[in-house]
Every structure is written in C-alpha cells, then in structure tokens.
Amino acid sequence: MPFGPDDWSAIRLTLKLAATATCLLLLLGTPLAWWLARTRSWLKGPVGAVVALPLVLPPTVLGFYLLVTLGPNGPVGQLTQSLGLGLLPFTFPGLVLASVLYSMPFVVQPLQQAFDTLGERPLEVAATLRASPWDTFFSVVLPLARPGFITATILGFAHTVGEFGVVLMIGGNIPDKTRVVSVQIYDHVEALEYTQAHWLAGGMLLFSFLVLLALYGSKARSRHGF
C-alpha cells in the first residue's frame, strides 16, 4: 500500500486541522475584514499590518513566539493553567490556534477586497428600504461578496494543509495528536524512506494543483456571472 497507518493518521489529522481552522478563520476574519474595509480609523494601518505579518514573517519566528507566549512562563500559558486548561503547546488546540494566526491574511485579505469592491450604492439602497445593519449585511453584503468568501475558504484551507514551520514549532511531532502531513513527509525523508515521501508529497502536489484550479475556476465563473 502507498500509505501506511501513520500516513493515514497524519492525513486525517491534517484535514481535521484545516477544517477546524478554516471555520474559525471565517468566523473571526469576516467581522475583521468588514471593519478594515469600512473604517476610517488610524488603527486600520497597524491592524492591517498585524494581520498581514504572516505573509512576510518566517513561520519559525511566529512559532517561536507562540511557543514562548503559550508556554508555562508565558502570559497566555499562565492564564490557561490558572483556568485549569493546561498548556496549549504540543496539543491539537494549540495547533488550531497557531494555524488560525498563521493563515489569517489568506482569509481576511480576500474578504476585505470583496467588501471594498461593493461600494456604497448597495448599502445606500438597503438603507432607503429601512433595512437594519444586520439585515443589510446578511441579505446584501454576504451574497454580493460570495466570490470573496469562496476564495478565502479555499486559500485558508489549503494554506493550513501546507503548513510546516509553525505546526512543527508549536505542535511538535506526536503521532495521532500533532503530526500532520507536512511533518510526516519530513519524517520519511529524514529516515531515507523516499518512496513513502514521494507518495505523500505527490498527494500534496496534486492537492495544491486542484486547489489552484478550483480557485481560478471560481474567479472565472464570478466574472461571467455564474
């Protein structure tokens, strides 16, 4: 068989991590992107820069500071311990938190761009019809921004699947708990198991191609009004 039990375990954990992180990213990233698209506050620049940091920051740097912050001597680590929640490093919840932070710009930026392109006209029309802000957002903004949500979902999921540096720093390499596909490939290469590494790496290559194909296909359909 091309995949062994450890490989399947890593695949399942990776898909679970990507699905969980993507759902959280959409929940957290949508209001953040809406605020960035609408606000005139001086905080827009600093907040946007913080959101975009993972685009230019080495993953190991982000992983290191997360490890320090979430560790036993860090502020978040001390808080979670005082609440009886234990420590987040080298756990699945810790992986989810790190993935959400690292993939944030891949969700927030497409959503912000989609909200920016709406313009003021649809909101003004909804206001003349006495629609509440909530009604306007869910009935007007969300349907018009659908291509942005599709792009954000695809990119957020795919980027989480392909993570390595952050998940290795914050999650380590614990079978069935924190060992994802990218780490499993690294283990195969380190053990000179190139055949198994080829299978997993080839699967990741195919997955990446299909993600880009779906992304460009969705953009083409949105341009033609489908």
Secondary structure, DSSP 8 states (H G I E B T S, - for coil): --S-HHHHHHHHHHHHHHHHHHHHHHHHHHHHHHHHHH---TTHHHHHHHHHHHHHS-HHHHHHHHHHHHSTTSHHHHHHHHTT----TTSHHHHHHHHHHHHHHHHHHHHHHHHHHH-SHHHHHHHHTT--HHHHIIIIIHHHTHHHHHHHHHHHHHHHHT--HHHHHHH---TTTT--HHHHHHHHHHTT-HHHHHHHHHHHHHHHHHHHHHHHHHHHHHHTT-
